[in-house]
Amino acid sequence: MLNDFNLTKLPPYGKTFVGLFTALMLGVFLWAGTLATIESGIFGADEDEQTAVANYDYQGDMQSIMADSEAVTAPNWADSGQEEPINPDNLGNFAGAQEQTTWEKFVDNFKLAHVHLNGHTALYFALGLIFFFSAVPPRTKKIAYWILAISIFIHAVGLAGLDTCVYGKILTYIGGPPLLATVLYMCIRIFIDLRKKATL
């Protein structure tokens, strides 16, 4: 039964649904790929940001904070009515987040990788199910499924080790391009089938 059905035989509203879904799916991955390329620094860092960092007077800012802290007290939210003064020991709690340890970075990255793995797995199923009904030869479908699944896993592992393991970024970039390329191929083949008319 499944061998007799493919995307070319969908009614017009079915082709509209599949076409719009595929376009959105393609947009998700192209958006992610563009963002990853920008953040990788391939096009260079933001010059304004670099200039601002270079010109920032850390010592002057700290002196201003210290001078203010001598006259200002921070409320103790645990017990309103009591206040505790800001001093050099707890200044970091008010000035901003402290530097993360390697373990804390890994945990944050591991959470991020989990979100990516969940999302990519859902996208894998949704796009893969539609691709299943395309007119692509069975062997090519099998290869595309394997490449996409392995790429998703490698990409997730790379994200988990990003900035904490020397291989994290390498694995991220090993898994990313084939992931995007496979999704692009699957989307193009789906669009091709949607353009065809059913053959009796």
C-alpha positions as CSV (number, residue, x, y, z in Angstrom):
1,M,0.0,0.0,0.0
2,L,2.7,2.5,1.0
3,N,4.6,1.7,-2.3
4,D,1.6,3.0,-4.2
5,F,1.5,6.3,-2.4
6,N,3.8,9.3,-2.7
7,L,3.7,13.1,-2.2
8,T,2.6,13.7,-5.8
9,K,-0.8,12.1,-5.1
10,L,-1.6,14.5,-2.2
11,P,-4.7,16.8,-2.8
12,P,-3.9,20.5,-3.2
13,Y,-4.5,21.3,0.5
14,G,-2.2,18.4,1.5
15,K,0.5,19.8,-0.8
16,T,0.0,23.2,0.7
17,F,0.4,21.9,4.3
18,V,3.5,19.8,3.4
19,G,5.0,22.7,1.4
20,L,4.6,25.3,4.1
21,F,5.8,22.9,6.8
22,T,8.9,22.1,4.8
23,A,9.6,25.8,4.1
24,L,9.4,26.5,7.9
25,M,11.6,23.5,8.6
26,L,14.2,24.8,6.1
27,G,14.0,28.3,7.6
28,V,14.7,26.9,11.1
29,F,17.9,25.2,10.0
30,L,19.1,28.0,7.7
31,W,18.5,30.5,10.6
32,A,20.4,28.3,13.0
33,G,23.2,27.8,10.5
34,T,23.5,31.6,9.9
35,L,23.5,32.3,13.6
36,A,26.2,29.7,14.2
37,T,28.3,31.2,11.3
38,I,28.0,34.7,12.8
39,E,28.9,33.6,16.3
40,S,31.9,31.6,15.1
41,G,33.6,34.9,14.2
42,I,34.1,33.9,10.5
43,F,33.0,37.4,9.5
44,G,35.0,39.0,12.3
45,A,33.9,40.3,15.7
46,D,31.8,43.4,16.3
47,E,34.2,46.3,16.1
48,D,32.1,48.6,18.3
49,E,32.0,45.9,21.0
50,Q,35.8,45.4,20.7
51,T,36.4,49.2,21.0
52,A,34.1,49.4,24.0
53,V,35.8,46.6,25.8
54,A,39.2,48.1,25.0
55,N,38.2,51.5,26.2
56,Y,36.4,50.4,29.3
57,D,38.0,51.7,32.5
58,Y,37.7,48.8,34.9
59,Q,39.6,50.4,37.7
60,G,37.6,53.7,37.5
61,D,34.4,51.8,37.5
62,M,35.4,49.7,40.5
63,Q,36.5,52.8,42.4
64,S,33.1,54.4,41.7
65,I,31.3,51.3,42.9
66,M,33.4,51.2,46.0
67,A,32.7,54.8,46.8
68,D,29.0,54.3,46.3
69,S,29.0,51.2,48.4
70,E,30.3,53.1,51.4
71,A,27.1,55.3,51.4
72,V,24.6,52.8,50.2
73,T,23.3,49.6,51.8
74,A,21.6,46.7,50.0
75,P,18.3,45.4,51.4
76,N,18.3,42.0,52.9
77,W,15.3,40.5,51.1
78,A,15.3,37.5,53.4
79,D,14.3,39.7,56.4
80,S,12.9,43.0,55.4
81,G,13.8,45.8,57.8
82,Q,17.4,44.6,58.2
83,E,20.1,45.8,55.8
84,E,23.6,44.7,55.2
85,P,26.3,47.0,53.9
86,I,28.0,46.3,50.5
87,N,31.6,45.5,51.1
88,P,34.5,44.2,48.9
89,D,33.7,40.6,49.9
90,N,30.2,40.6,48.6
91,L,30.6,43.3,45.9
92,G,30.6,40.6,43.2
93,N,27.1,39.5,44.2
94,F,25.8,43.0,43.2
95,A,28.2,43.9,40.4
96,G,27.3,40.8,38.3
97,A,27.7,37.1,37.9
98,Q,30.9,35.5,39.1
99,E,33.1,33.6,36.7
100,Q,31.8,30.1,36.0
101,T,33.8,27.0,36.8
102,T,34.5,24.5,34.1
103,W,32.0,22.1,35.6
104,E,29.3,24.8,35.7
105,K,29.9,25.6,32.0
106,F,29.7,21.9,31.2
107,V,26.4,21.6,33.0
108,D,25.0,24.6,31.2
109,N,26.2,23.3,27.9
110,F,24.8,19.8,28.7
111,K,21.4,21.4,29.3
112,L,21.7,23.3,26.0
113,A,22.7,20.1,24.2
114,H,19.6,18.3,25.7
115,V,17.3,21.0,24.3
116,H,19.0,20.8,20.8
117,L,18.8,17.0,20.9
118,N,15.1,17.1,21.8
119,G,14.2,19.6,19.1
120,H,16.3,18.0,16.4
121,T,14.8,14.6,17.2
122,A,11.3,16.0,16.8
123,L,12.3,17.7,13.6
124,Y,14.0,14.5,12.4
125,F,10.7,12.6,12.9
126,A,8.5,15.2,11.3
127,L,10.6,15.9,8.2
128,G,11.7,12.2,7.9
129,L,8.1,11.1,7.9
130,I,7.2,13.4,5.0
131,F,10.5,12.4,3.2
132,F,9.4,8.8,3.6
133,F,6.6,9.4,1.2
134,S,8.8,11.2,-1.4
135,A,9.7,9.6,-4.7
136,V,13.3,9.3,-3.7
137,P,14.8,5.8,-4.1
138,P,14.7,3.6,-0.9
139,R,18.5,3.3,-0.7
140,T,18.9,7.1,-0.9
141,K,16.2,7.6,1.8
142,K,18.1,5.1,4.1
143,I,21.4,7.0,3.6
144,A,19.8,10.3,4.3
145,Y,18.2,9.0,7.5
146,W,21.5,7.6,8.8
147,I,23.5,10.8,8.0
148,L,20.9,13.0,9.6
149,A,20.6,10.9,12.8
150,I,24.4,10.6,13.3
151,S,24.9,14.3,12.6
152,I,22.3,15.3,15.2
153,F,23.9,13.1,17.8
154,I,27.5,14.3,17.0
155,H,26.3,17.9,17.1
156,A,24.6,17.4,20.5
157,V,27.7,15.8,21.9
158,G,29.8,18.7,20.6
159,L,27.5,21.3,22.2
160,A,27.8,19.5,25.5
161,G,31.6,19.9,25.5
162,L,31.7,23.4,24.0
163,D,34.2,25.7,25.8
164,T,35.1,22.9,28.3
165,C,36.6,20.3,26.0
166,V,39.1,20.8,23.1
167,Y,37.0,18.5,21.0
168,G,33.6,20.2,21.7
169,K,33.9,22.8,19.0
170,I,35.4,20.3,16.5
171,L,32.4,17.9,17.0
172,T,29.9,20.7,16.8
173,Y,31.3,21.7,13.4
174,I,31.6,18.1,12.2
175,G,28.0,17.4,13.0
176,G,26.6,20.8,11.9
177,P,27.3,21.0,8.1
178,P,26.1,17.5,7.2
179,L,23.0,18.0,9.4
180,L,22.2,21.2,7.4
181,A,23.1,19.7,4.1
182,T,20.9,16.7,4.6
183,V,17.9,18.8,5.7
184,L,18.4,21.0,2.7
185,Y,18.5,18.0,0.4
186,M,15.4,16.4,1.9
187,C,13.5,19.7,1.7
188,I,14.5,20.2,-2.0
189,R,13.4,16.7,-2.9
190,I,10.0,17.2,-1.1
191,F,9.5,20.5,-3.0
192,I,10.3,18.7,-6.3
193,D,7.6,16.1,-5.5
194,L,5.1,18.7,-4.6
195,R,5.6,20.3,-8.0
196,K,4.9,17.0,-9.8
197,K,1.4,15.8,-10.8
198,A,0.2,12.4,-9.8
199,T,0.7,9.7,-12.4
200,L,-2.0,7.0,-12.6
